[in-house]
Amino acid sequence: MKKTFLLLALGAFIASCGGKKEEKKDGFEVSRTKTEDKKTTASEGVPVDLNNKGIGPIKELTFADDIDTEMAARGEAQFNAICVACHMAEQRMIGPAMKGVYERRSPEWVMNMMLNPDGMLKEDPIAKALLKEYNNAIMLNQNLTEDEARDLAEYLRTL
């Protein structure tokens, strides 16, 4: 009797596990899959301003026609060491995508943002708009020297 009951229970268990069909239900459904925003253009709330030089030590910066490959290589190493935590080249992350940054910002602004992010976030209107756009994620001061920031700026030209 025990064997028969055990076999029937085992058969019922196996039958209940197999052949399960998913039913489509009408109404509210929650999807936990992450959707990705494919926009890589400038943010709607942040103006493009090539005349704004920002707040900081850099008042004038002119790039040479040709990219200095040695500076760019040093800048790429710096970028990979400290910037990739928040920035990607072609996709927004915690911070903006860096590709084409000089189409949106002046070289002086970019350098001042690297060298003086605290002052920029307090006083510069574009930096304030970026702060708001990126959910108040502040750019940390990496305590770069002007030479290190210039290397990074040269690397950004290659993106």
NUFIVO-682818 format. One record per residue: x, y, z of N, C-alpha, C, O in turn. Coordinates in steps of 0.1 Angstrom, whole numbers, plus 5000, padded with zeros to 4 digits. Atoms other than C-alpha are relative to their C-alpha. Example, Ala and Ser with C-alpha at 12.3 -4.5 7.8 and 13.67 -1.06 7.14 Angstrom:
BEGIN
500949885000512349555078500950125000501950125007 499149895000513749895071499250115008499750225009 
//
This chain:
BEGIN
500849885000500050005000500950135000500650224993 499149884999502850245009500750024986500950134982 499449995013504550164976499150064989499550144981 501049955009501350234956499850155002499850234993 500249864997500850564974501250084996501150194990 498849935004504450664968500150014985500550124980 500050005015504250574931499050104995499350184986 501049915005501050774927500450155003500250244995 499549874996502551074946501150044990501250164986 498949975010505651054924499550034986500050124980 500649975014503651034892499350135000499450204990 500749874999501451334903501050115000500850214993 498949895000504651534910500650024987500850134982 499449995013506251454877499050064990499450144981 501049945009503051534858499750155002499550224993 500249864998502651864875501250094996501050214994 498949925004506151974866500250024985500750124981 499850005015506051904829498850074993497750084999 501149945009504052074801499450135005498350155001 500549874995503652404818500050104989501150124983 500149905010502452664794499850145006499150165016 500149864994502853044800498850064994498550064982 501249945004499653224799500250154999500850215007 500049855001499353584786498850065007497750025004 501149944992497353784811499850154996500850224993 500349865002495654114804500250085013500150035024 499849924988496454404827501450055001502250054992 498749944997499554554843501049895001500849795007 498950095000502854384838501350075003501550184997 498749934996506254474853501149924992501249804993 498850065006509354414832501250055007501450175008 498849954993512654424850501250004991502450014995 498949995010514754424818500450154999499650244999 499549865001516954734815499950054986500349984976 500049945013516254964786501150104999501450175009 498949915002519055164772499650124991499050104981 500249885007518855524760501150014989502350024993 499050005011520655524726500450144996501350154987 499649865004521055904725501450035004501850005015 498749964997524556024722500250144996501350204996 499949865003523756374712500050095013499950035024 499949914989524056674734498650005008497649985001 501250004992521556684763499150124997499650234994 500949895003518456894757500150125010500050235006 500049894990518857094789501450075001501550175009 498749954998522557164785500450074986500450014976 499749935013523457434759501449974995502349935002 498750015007526257404734500650145000499950234994 499449875000528557704740501549994999502249955008 498650015003531957724724500850135004502050135003 499349884996532658074737500250015015501050095020 499850004986532457994774501349935003501549814999 498750064996535957934788500049945014501049885018 500050064987534857834822500750085011501250195009 499449944988536157914857501349925003501249805007 498850084996539757824864501350074994501250184989 498749945004543457884855500250014985501050094981 499850005015543157824817499250114994498050114994 500749885006542358154800500049994984499150044978 499950015014543558064765500749874996501749845003 499450135005544357734747499749984985498549994981 500150025015544957684710500649864997501849845000 499550135004545357334696500850024987500550104979 499350015013547957264669499249934990498249864994 500850075010546657144636500149855001499149784999 499850144999548156804641500049965014500450035023 500150054987547556584671501449955004502149884997 498750044994550656534693499849855005499149845016 500350134996550656154695500649965014500049875020 499450034986552956134726499150055011498849985020 500949954990550656364745498749925001498249905011 501350085001547556174733500249875007499349825014 499750134994549155844744500050025016499449935023 500049984986549855984779498650035005498249995016 501349964996546356134780499149885000498249865009 500850135000544855794770500249925012499349865018 499750084987546655624799499350075012498850005020 500749934989545355894823498549974999497949945009 501450035001541855854809499649865004498649855012 500350144996541855484813500249975015499649885021 499750024986543255514848498950075009498550025019 500949924990540855784863498750044994497850075002 501249955005538155884839498949904996497749934997 501050105004536555554828499049965010498149895007 501050044990534855514861498750084998497650035002 501249915002532455794850499750034986498650074982 500249965014532955854813500449894990501349814993 499650095012532955644781500250094988499750214988 499749925012534055764747498750044993498450154990 501149985009530755724728498649985007497649985000 501250034993528155654755499950085013500950085020 500149944987526855854784499949905011499449795009 499950094988527455694818499650085012498550155012 500249914989527655864851500250154996499550245000 499749875006529056154832499850004985499549894979 500350005015528756264795501049924992502149894997 499150065010530256084765501050104996500750224995 498949915003533556234756500350024985500950124982 499849995014533556184719499350134995498250164998 500549875006533056524701499850115011499150205009 500149904989533456724734500350144995499750244999 499649875005535157004714499050064990499250174985 501149955008532057034693498950075009498150145004 500949954991530157124724500650105010499950195015 499349924990532757294747501350064994501949994985 498749945004535757524742501149925007500949865017 498950064993539157374750500350055014500749975023 499849944987539557614778499049955011499449925022 501150054991536257504794500349865004500249825016 499750144996537257134792501249995009501249925019 498950004991540657204808499650055013500149995023 500449954987539157414835499149915008499149905020 500950104994536557144842500949895006500649845017 499150104994539456894847500850055011501049985021 499149944990541557134868499250055012499850065023 500749934990538857304888498549965000497650054999 501450035001535657104889499150065011498050095009 500849944989534557244923499650144996498450174998 500349865004534757604911499050004988498150094988 500950015012533057514878498649975004497750034999 501450054996530157334895499350115008498150115009 500649904992529657634918499650124991498650194994 500249885007529857914892499750004985499150094980 500250005014529757804856498649944996498249845001 501350045003526257784841499949864992498949794995 500050135008527057484817500349895010499749795010 499750114991528657284845498849985010498649865013 501250014992525557354867498949924992498349844998 501050075008523357234839500349854998499549774999 499550145001525456924834499749925013499349815013 500250064987525256854871498549965002498249855007 501450034999521456874870499649884990498949794994 500350105010521356664838500449865004499849765001 499450134995523456384854499749985014500549925022 500550034987521456364886500950035012501049965021 499249944990523756574907501249915003501849915014 498850084998526656334902501250104997501450144986 499049905002529556564908501349944994501649824996 498750045005532856544890501050035011501250145016 499049994989535556474916501350074995501750054984 498749945004538756674916501149905001501349845011 499050115000541456444905501450065003502449995002 498849934997544156704914501149984989502249954992 499150015012545656694879500950124999500550235004 499249895003548556914870499550054986498849994979 500449945013548157144840500549914988499849904978 499450095010550456914820499149874998498949834987 500850125001548356604828498650034994498149964986 501349965006545156794819500150024985499349994977 499849975014546656904787500249874992499749864980 499950135007547556544778498749944998498449884987 501450055001543956444785499350074989498550014981 500649925010542756724764500449964986499649964977 499550045013544956614735499449864997499049844985 500650135002543656254739498550024995498049954986 501449985003540056384738499850044985498750024979 500149965014540756524703500049884991499549894980 499950125009541456174690498749925000498549834992 501350084999537956034700499150044989498049984988 
//
